[in-house]
Amino acid sequence: MTFLWLGLLALVAIVPLLIALYAWAIRRRRPSAARYSSLSLIRDALPGSSRFRRHFPFALFAAAVTALIVALGRPAMVLSVPTNQTTIILALDVSGSMCSTDILPTRLEAAEDAAAAFVASQASNTQIGIVAFSGFAAVVQPPTTDQRTLTDAIRSLTTGRRTGIGSGILAAIDAIAEVDPTIARSVLPGRPGTEPAPVVPGAYAPDIIVLLTDGANNTGPEPADAARQAADRGLRVYTIGFGSEDGGQLDPVCRRQFLGNEPGGGIGGPAFAAGGFPRGIDEPTLRVVADVTGGTYYPAASAAELEHVLAGLPTTLITKHEVVEVSAGFVGLGGALAAFALLLGRLWRPLP
């Protein structure tokens, strides 16, 4: 259970104050007719049931106040509801390092093969979109159920300069927002828009983002900032670090796609000049992105491992999460306890 107005629970501090005031009022009472040498004699003379009847109505009243304060905090429960309205965005790194041949024929072609197999394995009513990112991110294919169109979009990918992981996440958010009216577009500097109120923790949308990269962010928004925008919208991001430990040479045909032939600068600039590219995955950042959004990070050092990771994603178990407020239940409980306390207070008059 969570609370939509958590700050109001500070009012629970009133309850111990009421208890202290009640104890002080009891001690302040004085006998009206007789004096006794020891108050303990009177206490011992009183039956236990009388002491219970004297204090139990107040205990019920204190419990009633507590329940009503909890109701002010707007308690809510997150319920998982099966859904067939799932959107999956594949955000694929197409930076120059994806031309590396450590995974044959290249990292990019191996990723395309795995992505195409992933698309073919999904249910016919699953919407999938393709986002490609290098120095900037673009929606290559808006979400669709047409698997042939998706495969053609995957096979059309070309490489570019630099690696903008944060840009890829934000573009994926916008692609989902186009087909899911409950998801707000991302907020970028210079673009009008305000951040939506964060969803209740644990209340995930039925849409997910699968992000694959072989490098580290070196341009655009910070991945952690983009991940927070996804988390605020209830979007889980599953991250995949792709590439072998040793890296490999750059495929000469793939590298010709760069403007000016060489990416220049950024991660591993000298390695490009030598014709190779090492593994430079920023695993800590990818883990942060996954953890912040409720997803999972997966390493994949080969084409077979990548296919295994994609096949194991929880795409068939996706549920949407609805937030159900239960304040009314606590209001009813508080009212019932207060009424019961008043009734017992009238029936069990304290002894004189």
Buried (B, 14 or more C-beta within 10 A) or exposed (E): EBBBEEEBBEBBEEBEEBEEEBEEEEEEEEEEEEEEEEEEEEEEEEEEEEEEBBEBBBBBBBBBBBBBBBBBBBBBEBEBEEEEBBBBBBBBBBBBBBBBBBBEEBBBBBBBBBBBBBBEBBEEEBBBBBBBBBBBBBBBBBBBEBBEBBBEBBEEBEBBBBBBBBBBBBBBBBBBBBBBEBBBBBBBEEEEEEEBEEBBEEBBBBBBBBBBBBBBBBBBBEBBEBBBBBBBBBBBBBBBBBBBEEBBBBBEEBBEBBEEEBBBEBBBEEBBEEEBBBBBBBEEBBBBBBBBBBBBBBBBBBBEBBBEBBEEBEBEEBBBBEBEBBBEEBBEBBBEBBEBBBEBBEEBEEEE
